[in-house]
Amino acid sequence: MKNLTKTGLAFAAAFSLFSAIGPASAEPLKNIVLVHGAWVDASGWKPVYEILTKEGFHVTMVQEPETSFADDVTAAKRVLDLQDGPTLLVGHSYGGSIITEAGVHPKVAGLVYVAAHAPDVGEDESALGKKTPSVLAKTEGAIKITPDKFTYLDPTQFPKLFSPDLPRERAEFVARSQVLAAAQVFSTPLTAAAWKTKPSWGIVAGSDQIINPDLERWYYERAKSHTTVIPGASHSVYESHPKEVAAIITKAAHTVQQTTATAR
């Protein structure tokens, strides 16, 4: 009887240990949330979305209103609340500021910056952009503003500045379907910086004219992000180079999962 009891206890202990470590390695990170930048909407993520979903990820896009920084962060957090487990949060351009603030959400396991801003607490992307100006910043009259302080990029200059590596027809459509962004979204200081506590990856668009590529590099170096440069890519890198962008997102998701499993 004693031997049977010992055998039973050993089996129970082994089963308990397996149960403790099993889910960490058996359940991969499957949720990815994509956040677009200013003047565009989430439809530009479609090529990346299609690749990631074919790989088995559950992908959701945030359609932030661009009415205020607070509204946009709230929109991202609302989508994060709907996720059913650990999530990789991805942001393009101004979306980088959003994921930096919203990324402290407990479901966020990692961050991916795609030709994006990554300010620190108390910083804003407008001030940082002035220190390392882009081609856009040096192009007089390119940014327009409405009487009620909403901004947009001159549609005639949009294809050349924002998306010169997209087919002309597509670039012109995006130029004519802009989401006007409240001017204040660019100058609102951040109150959180998720990259300080969560692993991050950064993509530099080598020929970006909206954000200076050197500023992107600086952001990612400061955040200790795993950085990849896509030579010749415009600010529309997520749409013009979807395979490369999706591959980095996939690698980030797998790396975060492996790190989490090892830690457990």
N, C-alpha and C positions, 0 to 999 in steps of 0.2 A: 504493500500500500504506500509505504514511504517513497519507493522508487517511482510509482505512478504519480504521486503528488509532485515530486521533484520534476518529473518529465512535463507534467502539466504546467507547472510554474515557468519552466524554461521556455515552453512553447508560447505561453502568454507573453513573456518578456520579449521574445523574438518578434511576435506579432505586433506588440506595442511599438517596438523600434521601427519595424517596417512601415507601420501606419504613420509614424512621425515623419519619416523621411520620404515616403513614397509619393505623396501629393506634390512635393516641391519639385521633384524631377519629372513626374508624370504629367503635370499640368503646365504647359508652356504659356508664356505671355502671349495672349491672343488679341488684346484690344489695342487699337491705335486710333488716336484722335488727331485730326489734321485741322490746323487753324490758318486761314488765309491772311494776307496782308491788306494794306490800305488800297483803296480805289478799285479793288477786284472783289470777286465773291468766290465761294467754294468750288464752283464748276471747273476752275482751272486745275483742281486736284484730280480730275477724272482719270487721266492716264496713269497716275500713281496709284489711285484707288483700285483700278482694274487689275494692276499687277499684284498688289498686296492681297486683294480678296482671292485671287487665284491661288495664292500661296497659303490660303487658309486663315488669314487674319480677319478679325471683325473690325471693320473700319468705319468711323463716323466722322463727318465733317461738321465743323462749327460755322454757322452763318451769323457772325457777329454784326451788329447794326452799324458800327462805326460812328455812333452818335456821341459817345464819350468813352474814355478809357475804362471807367468803372463799369459801364454797360457792357463793354466788350469782354472784360474779365468775367463778369457775371454770366454772360452767355456761354463762355468756355466752361466755367464751373458747373453750369446747369447740365451740359453734356457729359462732363466727367461724373456727375452724380448718377447718371444712367448706366454707367459701365458696370459690368458684373465681376470685375476683378482687376488685377494690376494692369496698368495702362501706360503705353508710350505716348507722350504728348509731343506733337510736331508743329512748328510754327515757321511761316515764311514772312520775311520782311518785318513789318510792324507786328505781325503775329508773333514774332520773337519776344517782343515786350509783353504781349499777352501771356504767353506760356511761362515767361519768367515769373510773372506775378501769380498766375493761376496754378503753376506747377507745384506749389506747396501742398496742393490737394493730396489727401492721404492715398488716393488710388494711383497717383502718378509715380511710376517706378523709374522713369528716365525721360530725357528731353532730347529732341533733335532740332537744331537750328538750320534752316535752309535759306541761305542768303539773307540772314536775319539780324535784327538788333538783339542785344542781350545786356541791357543796362543793369546796374547795381542799385541797391536801395538808395533813394534820394536822387538818382540820376534820371534823365529823360533822353529819349533818342534824338530830339531836336538839337539840344545843346551838344551832345556828343557828335552828331553829324556835322555841326559847324566847325568842330575842331579838325575833322578829317573830311573835308567836303567832297562830294561826288560830282560827276559830270552834270547831273540834274541840278545840284545846288549852284553850279556855275552857269547854268543856262537861263538867262534872264527871260522872265515871262512864261516859263514852262508850267509853273504851278499857278493855277487860277483859284480865286476865292469868291464865293457868293456873298451877297450882302449880309446873310445870316451866319457867316463865318464857317462855311463848309468848303473844303478844298477838292480839287480834281486836277488831273494832268491834262494839259492842252491836247485834245484828241488828234490834232494834226502832228504833234510831236511824240505822242505815245508810242507808236510802232518803233520809232528810231531809238527812243530812250529806254523804254520798258521791255520791249520784246522784239529786238531786231533779228533774233534767231527763230522766230515763229513764222509760219507761212503768212504772207502779207494779208490775206483775207481774214485769217484768224486774229492777227494783231489788230486789224482795224475794227473787227467786231468787239474785241475786248475794250478797245479805246472808246467805242460808242456805247458800251454797257457798263460804264464805271459806276461804282458805289461811292458817292461823295462822302468824304470823311471829315468829321468835325475837326477844325484846326487844333483844338485843345488836346486831341488824342496823342499828338506827337510831343506835347510839352508837359504832360502830366508826370510828375515824379513817381517812381515805383516805391512801394512799401514792403516788397518782398523780393527775394532773388533766389529762386529755386535751384539754380545751377550751383549754389554754394553747398548744397547738401545732397544733390542727386546727380547721378552720372549723366554726361551730355555728349552729344556729337554735333559737329558743325560742318556745314557745306559752304565753301567759298565759291561764288560764281565768278570765274576768272575775269570776265569782261563786263561785270555789273556796272551800270551807269546810274542806278538809283541810289545804291549804297556803295560807298567806296570799298573795294575788295580789301584794302589795307585795314579798314575799320572792322570788317568782318573777321579778319585774321586776329586783330587785337582783342576783340570780344572773346573769341574762342580760346586764345592763348591764356587770357586772364581766367576764364572759366575752367581751364584744363580740359577742354573738350577734345575728343578724338576728331581730328580735322582732316577733311578731304577737299582738295581743290579740283574743280571741274573747269579745265582750260577753255576759254572762248565762250563760256556760257553767259547769257544775259541774266537780268533780274528774273526773267521767266523760266529759270532753270528747272523748276519743278514740272513745267509743261514741255519744255524743249528737250530735256534730258531725263525723262521719267524713269528709264531703266536704271540709270546710275543713282538717282535719288532714292528710288524704291529699294535698291540693293543696300544702300547705307542704312535706311530705316529698318530693313529686315535684319541686318547684322546687329544693329543696336538692340532690337527686340530680343534676339537670341543671346546676346552678350548679357543683357540685364537678367534674363531668365537663368542663365548659367551661374551668374554671380549670386543671385538670390538663392538658388538651390544649394550652392556650395556653403553659403553663410548659414543655411539652416542645418 
